Amino acid sequence: MPKLIEFCIQYKLTLDCYAKCYGARISSDECSEEVDEDACLLLENLKCNGYNTLDRFIGLDCNCTQAVIRDLAVFHAVPIAYKFKHPDIFESFSPILKKGINSVFSEEIIEQTCKRYQEFMFDKHQELLPRVKSGYRKILNYANPLGNTNVLFKTITHNDMWVNNIMTKFGGDHIKTKFVDYQILEYSSLADDLVFFFIVASKLRFYKNIVMTLLHFITKCLLIL
């Protein structure tokens, strides 16, 4: 993120969809190069600045959806621009960005989770265990990268754009948004975030008649950048 912020300052762009970071450490051991249990991130308290999460059971309305799309376009466009301006430096991010959702879901983690599920449920509903495993494996299959994605549309993706990871602030006619929880960032198609967001976070998934309007709005946001 610091590299992208420097890039935005240099080219007079605005990337403001994240909480400010005031300090960080990977360990209390100054000689350590590994992240351990003493790792710490000191971030801006967004609630104190008027940001809140909305009701995940309702989803985001049209105005909030457009605000998210607007800021998500910047979040996607800045890394694309950086990638073409500084390809060597961007390539150095690859080891981190290749993990993505695989850092959360793997065969080992699936087995551990199912084992805990089995212990917790005792003898009740054990017949559901195969379905639980199947569900996790579908997520794992989803995590496989799209090999034929046009490189122009590959960028840093959030991978978890649901209501609880989007904080909003209302001020008159303007809606500001902040995205949180960057644990499974990935180098992938920007469509991954958009499709996930429409299905999971926006209640507009029920209104097929405005899908084209939103797609035009997304294109406009990217072209402006």
QUIJOLIN-V644705 format. One record per residue. N is the residue number from 1. OMEGA is omega in radians with two decimals (* if undefined). BURIAL is I if it has 9 or more other C-alpha atoms within 8 Angstrom, else O. Layout:
N:OMEGA:BURIAL + N:OMEGA:BURIAL
//
This chain:
1:3.12:O + 2:3.12:O + 3:-3.14:O + 4:3.11:I + 5:3.09:I + 6:3.14:O + 7:3.13:I + 8:3.11:I + 9:-3.12:I + 10:-3.07:O + 11:3.06:O + 12:3.06:O + 13:3.13:O + 14:3.06:O + 15:-2.97:I + 16:-3.08:O + 17:-3.09:I + 18:3.06:O + 19:3.12:I + 20:3.11:O + 21:-3.09:I + 22:3.13:O + 23:-3.13:O + 24:3.00:I + 25:3.12:O + 26:-3.12:I + 27:3.02:I + 28:3.07:O + 29:-3.07:O + 30:-3.13:O + 31:-3.07:O + 32:3.05:O + 33:-3.13:O + 34:3.08:O + 35:-3.14:I + 36:-3.05:O + 37:3.12:O + 38:3.10:O + 39:-3.05:I + 40:3.01:O + 41:3.10:I + 42:-3.03:O + 43:3.06:I + 44:3.06:O + 45:-3.05:O + 46:3.13:I + 47:3.12:O + 48:-3.14:O + 49:3.00:O + 50:3.13:O + 51:3.12:I + 52:3.01:I + 53:3.13:I + 54:-3.07:I + 55:-3.09:O + 56:-3.14:I + 57:3.13:O + 58:-3.09:O + 59:-3.06:I + 60:3.12:I + 61:-3.05:I + 62:-3.10:O + 63:3.12:O + 64:3.12:I + 65:3.12:I + 66:3.10:I + 67:3.12:I + 68:3.14:I + 69:3.12:I + 70:-3.10:I + 71:3.09:I + 72:3.09:I + 73:3.09:I + 74:3.14:I + 75:3.13:I + 76:-3.01:I + 77:-3.10:I + 78:3.08:I + 79:3.10:I + 80:3.12:I + 81:3.14:O + 82:-3.12:I + 83:-3.11:I + 84:3.11:O + 85:-3.08:O + 86:-3.06:O + 87:-3.10:I + 88:3.13:O + 89:3.13:O + 90:3.13:I + 91:3.14:O + 92:3.08:O + 93:-2.97:O + 94:-3.11:I + 95:-3.14:O + 96:-3.03:O + 97:3.13:I + 98:-3.12:O + 99:3.09:I + 100:-3.09:I + 101:3.10:I + 102:3.09:I + 103:3.14:O + 104:-3.12:O + 105:3.04:I + 106:3.13:I + 107:-3.13:O + 108:-3.13:O + 109:3.10:I + 110:-3.14:I + 111:3.13:I + 112:-3.14:O + 113:3.14:O + 114:3.10:I + 115:3.11:O + 116:3.10:O + 117:-3.11:I + 118:3.14:I + 119:-3.10:O + 120:-3.06:O + 121:-3.10:I + 122:-3.10:O + 123:-3.10:O + 124:3.01:O + 125:3.12:O + 126:3.14:I + 127:-3.14:O + 128:-3.07:O + 129:3.10:I + 130:3.13:O + 131:3.09:O + 132:3.11:I + 133:-3.14:I + 134:3.13:O + 135:3.11:O + 136:-3.12:I + 137:3.07:I + 138:3.08:O + 139:3.14:I + 140:3.09:I + 141:3.09:O + 142:-3.07:O + 143:3.12:I + 144:-3.07:O + 145:3.09:O + 146:-3.04:O + 147:-3.06:O + 148:3.12:O + 149:3.08:I + 150:-3.07:O + 151:3.13:O + 152:-3.08:O + 153:3.06:I + 154:-3.06:I + 155:3.03:I + 156:-3.14:I + 157:-3.10:I + 158:3.06:I + 159:3.13:I + 160:-3.04:I + 161:3.06:I + 162:-2.95:I + 163:-3.08:I + 164:3.11:O + 165:3.10:I + 166:3.12:I + 167:-3.06:I + 168:3.09:I + 169:-3.10:I + 170:3.10:O + 171:-3.08:O + 172:-3.14:O + 173:-3.05:O + 174:3.09:O + 175:3.08:I + 176:3.11:I + 177:3.02:I + 178:3.08:I + 179:3.13:I + 180:3.08:I + 181:-3.10:O + 182:-3.02:O + 183:-3.05:O + 184:3.05:I + 185:-3.09:I + 186:3.02:I + 187:-3.02:I + 188:3.12:I + 189:3.10:I + 190:3.11:I + 191:3.13:O + 192:-3.13:I + 193:-3.09:I + 194:-3.14:I + 195:3.13:O + 196:-3.13:I + 197:-3.12:I + 198:-3.07:I + 199:-2.97:O + 200:-2.95:I + 201:-3.05:I + 202:3.09:I + 203:3.14:I + 204:3.10:I + 205:-3.14:O + 206:-3.03:O + 207:-3.05:O + 208:-3.05:O + 209:-3.13:O + 210:-3.13:O + 211:-3.13:O + 212:3.10:O + 213:3.13:O + 214:3.12:I + 215:3.07:O + 216:3.13:O + 217:3.10:I + 218:3.14:I + 219:3.14:O + 220:3.14:O + 221:-3.12:I + 222:-3.12:I + 223:3.10:O + 224:-3.13:O + 225:*:O
//
